[in-house]
Amino acid sequence: MNKSKPRDIGIDVEAPANPWDGDANDPFYGTLSVRGQILKGIVIKAKAQKTVVVQIDKMKYDTKYERYARSSSRINAHNPSSVGASEGDNVTIMECRPLSKTKSFVVIERRSS
């Protein structure tokens, strides 16, 4: 793959500025294709190698009580070194092929908070 120039992944996000470390599971420099859901959340754990846990907060309307109920879910996502998300960052993740037993998402954009 071309190391100098990131490829277009088909989503309107800025390409990461960090260098590529040869990871094939990088949507910008490697061969990983992305498809499906695009979610926004906050990184709450970044302790595993190349993996982050992203918390997605949602508001769901409860028709019985006529009010909104908060819910959240945690998703494991691949963190390529070119993106380099850390704890506390607001990130955008996108669905990809299964990378492990629990990882089917990859971080495509980081917005520091």
Short mmCIF file of the C-alpha atoms (twelve columns), coordinates in Angstrom:
data_MODEL
# 
_entry.id   MODEL 
# 
loop_
_atom_site.group_PDB 
_atom_site.id 
_atom_site.type_symbol 
_atom_site.label_atom_id 
_atom_site.label_alt_id 
_atom_site.label_comp_id 
_atom_site.label_asym_id 
_atom_site.label_seq_id 
_atom_site.Cartn_x 
_atom_site.Cartn_y 
_atom_site.Cartn_z 
_atom_site.pdbx_PDB_model_num 
ATOM 1   C CA . MET A 1   0.000   0.000   0.000  1 
ATOM 2   C CA . ASN A 2   1.118   3.581   -0.559 1 
ATOM 3   C CA . LYS A 3   2.751   4.857   2.641  1 
ATOM 4   C CA . SER A 4   2.954   8.510   1.686  1 
ATOM 5   C CA . LYS A 5   -0.656  9.265   0.825  1 
ATOM 6   C CA . PRO A 6   -3.769  7.971   2.668  1 
ATOM 7   C CA . ARG A 7   -6.519  6.450   0.562  1 
ATOM 8   C CA . ASP A 8   -10.101 7.686   0.386  1 
ATOM 9   C CA . ILE A 9   -12.351 5.458   2.526  1 
ATOM 10  C CA . GLY A 10  -15.582 6.925   1.122  1 
ATOM 11  C CA . ILE A 11  -16.506 8.854   4.279  1 
ATOM 12  C CA . ASP A 12  -16.156 12.603  4.768  1 
ATOM 13  C CA . VAL A 13  -13.466 12.540  7.485  1 
ATOM 14  C CA . GLU A 14  -10.002 14.037  7.562  1 
ATOM 15  C CA . ALA A 15  -7.100  11.666  7.016  1 
ATOM 16  C CA . PRO A 16  -4.940  11.152  10.124 1 
ATOM 17  C CA . ALA A 17  -1.681  13.063  10.419 1 
ATOM 18  C CA . ASN A 18  0.244   10.417  12.393 1 
ATOM 19  C CA . PRO A 19  2.628   8.096   10.522 1 
ATOM 20  C CA . TRP A 20  1.673   4.584   9.475  1 
ATOM 21  C CA . ASP A 21  3.327   1.675   11.320 1 
ATOM 22  C CA . GLY A 22  2.569   -1.070  8.774  1 
ATOM 23  C CA . ASP A 23  -0.747  -2.189  10.346 1 
ATOM 24  C CA . ALA A 24  -2.801  -3.945  7.650  1 
ATOM 25  C CA . ASN A 25  -5.998  -3.215  9.637  1 
ATOM 26  C CA . ASP A 26  -5.777  0.531   8.992  1 
ATOM 27  C CA . PRO A 27  -8.614  1.914   6.828  1 
ATOM 28  C CA . PHE A 28  -6.489  4.825   5.533  1 
ATOM 29  C CA . TYR A 29  -3.125  3.158   4.825  1 
ATOM 30  C CA . GLY A 30  -3.818  -0.589  5.083  1 
ATOM 31  C CA . THR A 31  -6.309  -2.850  3.345  1 
ATOM 32  C CA . LEU A 32  -9.228  -2.761  5.826  1 
ATOM 33  C CA . SER A 33  -12.510 -1.755  4.191  1 
ATOM 34  C CA . VAL A 34  -15.253 -0.070  6.205  1 
ATOM 35  C CA . ARG A 35  -19.016 -0.377  5.742  1 
ATOM 36  C CA . GLY A 36  -22.249 -0.178  7.695  1 
ATOM 37  C CA . GLN A 37  -22.850 1.804   10.871 1 
ATOM 38  C CA . ILE A 38  -21.107 5.051   11.799 1 
ATOM 39  C CA . LEU A 39  -21.236 5.823   15.540 1 
ATOM 40  C CA . LYS A 40  -19.894 8.646   17.710 1 
ATOM 41  C CA . GLY A 41  -18.775 8.143   21.292 1 
ATOM 42  C CA . ILE A 42  -16.144 8.688   23.972 1 
ATOM 43  C CA . VAL A 43  -13.113 6.478   24.582 1 
ATOM 44  C CA . ILE A 44  -13.339 5.217   28.159 1 
ATOM 45  C CA . LYS A 45  -10.514 2.636   28.075 1 
ATOM 46  C CA . ALA A 46  -7.372  2.469   25.964 1 
ATOM 47  C CA . LYS A 47  -5.318  -0.124  27.828 1 
ATOM 48  C CA . ALA A 48  -5.222  -3.038  25.366 1 
ATOM 49  C CA . GLN A 49  -2.894  -3.020  22.365 1 
ATOM 50  C CA . LYS A 50  -4.534  -1.313  19.361 1 
ATOM 51  C CA . THR A 51  -7.963  -1.568  21.029 1 
ATOM 52  C CA . VAL A 52  -10.179 1.028   22.663 1 
ATOM 53  C CA . VAL A 53  -13.523 0.742   24.440 1 
ATOM 54  C CA . VAL A 54  -15.963 3.365   23.186 1 
ATOM 55  C CA . GLN A 55  -19.101 4.310   25.121 1 
ATOM 56  C CA . ILE A 56  -22.104 5.262   22.994 1 
ATOM 57  C CA . ASP A 57  -24.787 7.280   24.849 1 
ATOM 58  C CA . LYS A 58  -28.347 7.182   23.493 1 
ATOM 59  C CA . MET A 59  -31.712 8.666   24.382 1 
ATOM 60  C CA . LYS A 60  -34.722 6.404   23.826 1 
ATOM 61  C CA . TYR A 61  -38.311 7.611   24.025 1 
ATOM 62  C CA . ASP A 62  -40.494 5.517   26.356 1 
ATOM 63  C CA . THR A 63  -44.101 5.757   25.135 1 
ATOM 64  C CA . LYS A 64  -45.598 4.296   28.304 1 
ATOM 65  C CA . TYR A 65  -44.143 6.985   30.585 1 
ATOM 66  C CA . GLU A 66  -43.958 9.673   27.876 1 
ATOM 67  C CA . ARG A 67  -40.377 10.607  28.599 1 
ATOM 68  C CA . TYR A 68  -36.870 9.855   27.417 1 
ATOM 69  C CA . ALA A 69  -34.696 7.197   29.005 1 
ATOM 70  C CA . ARG A 70  -30.919 7.254   28.836 1 
ATOM 71  C CA . SER A 71  -29.062 4.171   27.725 1 
ATOM 72  C CA . SER A 72  -25.486 3.477   26.789 1 
ATOM 73  C CA . SER A 73  -23.472 0.691   25.247 1 
ATOM 74  C CA . ARG A 74  -19.774 -0.124  25.144 1 
ATOM 75  C CA . ILE A 75  -18.142 -1.196  21.909 1 
ATOM 76  C CA . ASN A 76  -14.626 -2.549  21.406 1 
ATOM 77  C CA . ALA A 77  -12.970 -0.898  18.424 1 
ATOM 78  C CA . HIS A 78  -9.628  -1.237  16.649 1 
ATOM 79  C CA . ASN A 79  -7.405  1.805   17.194 1 
ATOM 80  C CA . PRO A 80  -4.886  2.156   14.345 1 
ATOM 81  C CA . SER A 81  -1.680  3.956   15.278 1 
ATOM 82  C CA . SER A 82  -2.296  6.514   12.515 1 
ATOM 83  C CA . VAL A 83  -5.425  7.685   14.398 1 
ATOM 84  C CA . GLY A 84  -4.017  7.194   17.919 1 
ATOM 85  C CA . ALA A 85  -7.106  7.757   20.066 1 
ATOM 86  C CA . SER A 86  -6.596  7.920   23.827 1 
ATOM 87  C CA . GLU A 87  -8.863  7.974   26.873 1 
ATOM 88  C CA . GLY A 88  -11.268 10.907  26.968 1 
ATOM 89  C CA . ASP A 89  -11.229 11.548  23.214 1 
ATOM 90  C CA . ASN A 90  -14.441 11.945  21.247 1 
ATOM 91  C CA . VAL A 91  -14.188 9.515   18.344 1 
ATOM 92  C CA . THR A 92  -16.097 8.348   15.305 1 
ATOM 93  C CA . ILE A 93  -16.104 4.598   14.754 1 
ATOM 94  C CA . MET A 94  -17.271 2.644   11.754 1 
ATOM 95  C CA . GLU A 95  -18.211 -0.968  11.216 1 
ATOM 96  C CA . CYS A 96  -15.785 -3.297  9.444  1 
ATOM 97  C CA . ARG A 97  -15.249 -7.030  9.077  1 
ATOM 98  C CA . PRO A 98  -14.716 -8.928  12.357 1 
ATOM 99  C CA . LEU A 99  -11.121 -8.388  13.505 1 
ATOM 100 C CA . SER A 100 -11.413 -10.601 16.599 1 
ATOM 101 C CA . LYS A 101 -14.090 -12.186 18.763 1 
ATOM 102 C CA . THR A 102 -15.301 -8.802  20.061 1 
ATOM 103 C CA . LYS A 103 -13.953 -6.230  17.565 1 
ATOM 104 C CA . SER A 104 -16.024 -5.341  14.499 1 
ATOM 105 C CA . PHE A 105 -15.475 -1.570  14.520 1 
ATOM 106 C CA . VAL A 106 -12.511 0.660   13.732 1 
ATOM 107 C CA . VAL A 107 -11.763 4.251   14.836 1 
ATOM 108 C CA . ILE A 108 -11.781 6.530   11.789 1 
ATOM 109 C CA . GLU A 109 -11.682 9.979   13.388 1 
ATOM 110 C CA . ARG A 110 -10.487 11.482  16.653 1 
ATOM 111 C CA . ARG A 111 -11.628 14.787  18.140 1 
ATOM 112 C CA . SER A 112 -9.722  15.614  21.333 1 
ATOM 113 C CA . SER A 113 -11.789 16.941  24.208 1 
# 
